[in-house]
């Protein structure tokens, strides 16, 4: 550590004093000095949003409430927005709502805003450096035009004087309030940065006109430039800064302006220091010192690695199907006819007798049987086997040897004694302080400044076409219909089977017609005691992997007209031509449904259908049987084939419809999951083999 020998500062500390025009106060009040009889006070500042923000106070919810008020104000017609500033401001703009008499209402302060907009554009053309006379000439013409546009709203002042404060407040007071309210709303809205910059410029232009009125003299080029480019706006307090949202980036200390001191170092020389060693050599004496130092280090490193992997994968699929169909049709037709004529003569009269007859018998029987069987069997066997063995041995030996030899000899061949003194030396440095005044200083912390660099060095991008390292094969949520495609994408699997549907529908339609050879079609003469019976049995095949859990049955039967013997309430049997009562019994699985058509008389329980009155006959359509069972649950569910049995009594023909709801079985769902798992594992194993062999 060297000592501090010289320290000199080239400049002394000082405090900078701001100029009066370095800040622009946006809210103040003043009185008219020309009036001595009473006090006339002018209030410069916001008159809509700023007072509303003051009422919020300084609570925790003030910033969020202030942003809501700012958004509402920017949507009002009196706010100054970017849409109004992108083109020259229209001094004749009116409010969207007329007054009570239906007349258009001008926007307050719009004429003054148009005046400031024209002045701003003219100053930009002049590069903010117009000459004093040129600036006053432009203001004189524009000021007279502004007063003419406002007309009777001003006091009699011909020509209008810019140096008169009452005239200035009358022409620009309302415009100043609109600009300040709009600027406060833009500062509280994060997305209105461009609007805030534009309004700040207009406030500086308005402040330039106010300074010209206050000084009552021409402004120099330097003063105009300073008022437009080196002036800071001061927002009214309150409500600022209580309504400003907190900063996202927290500083260690508040930002400030101070002087920056830089210390520079320069080497100047060396001076003698403390005694390090003393050597004495007598007359005619010699001294020899030898120093030998040898450093030797050896490093032996051995690395051994062995990797064994075995993969077996194969699949075998066997499909079996059979189809059988049998059809049978029989047709029988018998026709017969006979005729006879008898003639007899008597004395008193002639008698003639004639008779004719025709018989026809037709029967058709058609039956079809069809059976289909499909079987699929998947067997996994060892068809391919892959073995990989990797062994790597590496040995490294490093030997480092360092040898240092020093020889120090003193030889005194004189007759005098010699004394030698060895001393340390000190380095002399020169320090100089350089001062850089008025520097904006921010103090903040950077947590782990090298973390981003380290992450970039560790997470290097993979080479194009390289195989990435596969993750661990894990199925924490199992295999479901919703995630099996995502798992296939994760583990690079292809050929996954589609998931089976949760429910399927199966239906059967059964038609029952009588055998005409049995004479059960009605007619034929004679009284009938027993009605015909139509029966049929069938089986509904069920899709493999599904089970029938519920069925619905519908029955339609046509009535049979004949002369029936029915039971009378007087305990006797009476013959009557009418429609027979229809009963339908349908058995599906372990469920049996029954229904009957008894006519329009709901309380009828006899053999024939009745209307409940002796003056009305039973109509054909009323005698039909229309029945629906509703939802019938099967417990336990039926698989493979669903047995169906139908019996119709007292019907000419009938149709039965059976609709079955089939639900996926747990065994079929587990089989699908197993197939998906096998495909996922096969894709993952192929990915691992490709990654290891890269």
C-alpha angles and dihedrals in degrees: 000000000000123000124247105249104165131022121172134164119212096205134030125231119266139171119238116227114210120230120248091247095049091094131044114218108211100192128043141124131232139176130230107258092196093067116075102167097066140357120266112189126194119203114209114196144064120327104185117027099023094057090046091052091051090058091059092069123199103298127134092262095051096094095052093044090048091055090052091051091046092053091049092049094050088055092054121096093241094060120102107234137177091256089063094045100046089080133028109296115255108230091198097058115138135200118264092239119064123218126262091278093051095253122139115257116218117230108258113252093006094127091053090047090054089050092053091045092054091046091050093052091048092050091051090055089051091048089241089291109100120158119256095246092042091051094048092048092053091047092050093055095041093044092054090049091050092051091048092052091053093045117171095013090086131066119258103283114149111206097016112239120219090203092063108094095207090057091048093051092046093053102037106018096092092040090052090053093050092049093049094047091047092048091051090050092049092050090052092050113075093206096053100075094125091050091050091053092049093049091047089057092050090049090053090050090050089048089053090056090047092052090049089053093046097048093045090209140085117283121230124236091254092050093050091049092047093049091052102040109020102046127103123212116231113208117214116270112238117058092030131098094013093069096047114105115246118266117265092217112057114216122211088228134006116274112263144168119245144140121283117222120199120190116209124195129213131181114240108171147284132279131193117268137178125338113270103180141351123209126189121197116183124216114290089007129128130196127199125187123186125189123188123180125179123185119188129176131176128194122192118184125181124187123189126182132174129180128184125183132173126189127187122182134160140134135198125194124194123191124194125181136168132183128193129177129177126184129187128181128175126186125189127179126176123181128181134168134180136178133186135184123191123189124187129175127212135174097253102035148355119249123200124183124187131178133180134179140185129190127187128179123185128175133172126187121186125174132169127190122190130176128183125183125183123179128181123189126184119197124182114211136166103265100147131030128188125189124187126186122181124181125176127181122183129176125185126185123189124186121186122184124181122185123189122187124184128179124191118181130179118190119184108187093165129094093243129084116248124216120191123194120193118200136187120241130222126217117232117212130185119218125198128186119218119196124209108189128213103020122166107233129200122182118198140144129246109207111214096348092190097050095095092050092049092050091051091051093048099041098055115171116257121250116265109272094012119141112244121226111267118235126235114290102246133153104188094163097037124230116308137162090255099051107030093093091050089051090050090054092046096051098033094244125161136185096043115169118246115253116257119247117262094230136017133188128228128181141183132195119205123193120197121197127167126251105248092206089066092058095235096132096090132254124059096124131266133077117294121218103174122044122223119266123217115198136171138168128200142155128234112216115228124214111254112260094030134092130203110244102168139013138194123208129201125186130193119180132174119223125249120226119207144119104285132185107228136179116264124211087239091068096259139105119246130184118234136166107235145110115294120237110262122220123185126195120184123182117196116176106311094338125094124191126191132190138163141200109218099163131254091313102087093195095054114122100166131111095262130051116257139194096211093244135075094222099063131062125220111261122225099238092045089056094060120109116235113176137163123182101201122216113341117191120218115212114208098027119243122239136188098011133015113214116220127189126183130190124180120185122193096006130124093212139339147192125213124194121195122189118189127196112216121201126200111256123232091240092056092047091050090049090053091049090050091053091049091048091051091050092047092049092047092051092046093049091050089051091051092049092050092048094049093048096049 
